């Protein structure tokens, strides 16, 4: 797979009035850029090409090829990187705002099953549209559903160190204070990769897209850390990538917990200030350092 995707800035500088107590002053500050990205796929069969609009998502520009690749994978439209021939911004028929259109050209003869999941592909920066019907669909679509779990030990001390390590890698958050992150760690607490975006699901799609392109899947030996809450959609995407350990700085939703239990995914929440909640502990996971 090749990519000629353009690099877009993710931070914008604006002038604003800052108020402190009863004083005000004009300052220049950084904000996170949020723009729509339309994902299209191009299929070629017997020399005939056809385009199809798949999704519009509000995202932070940057790593768009990974975002599109990760989205197609976590939604079950592709199962391996070789099914993608190229990922490019723009369209031959549309030059205006072409940086907000990305076209995924599928390999010759490969046709994506766009009805693979019972989902609405329109997403926003805050949440995707999802439901319990997707749980059954994931079981059918995920190529890692039959993975044999390995026994692993998590250290409390290593877990407690992860939020600061992810925060240190969040350059855009440090500048703007308004962006989410998803980080992939090994069980020794070393950061493997991280991605940022105004949409938490986009940050994870970028991360999984990176892992797919780098041939790192399945991610069953790694831990996923989310900078905010853990929604159903994030756990769903993690399950598609074979992730079996998820920790979040914030809280999980009820449906996220149900999905974690369904797929025996270890789910931790409120991981900060040397504390965390265990919402589900996988059968193959032991947490070291807990006092009973």
Secondary structure by P-SEA (a helix, b strand, c coil): ccccbbbbbcbbbbbbbbbcccbbbbbbbbbbbbbbbbbbbbbbcccbbbbbbcccccccccaaaaaaaaaaaaacccccccccccccccccccccccccbbbbbccccccccccccccccccccccccccaaaaaaaaaccccccbbbbbbbbbaaaaaaaaaaaaaacccccccccccbbbbbccccccccccccccaaaaaaaaaaaaaaacccccccbbbbbcccccaaaaaaaaaacccbbbbcccccaaaaaaaaaaccccccccccccccccccccccccccccc
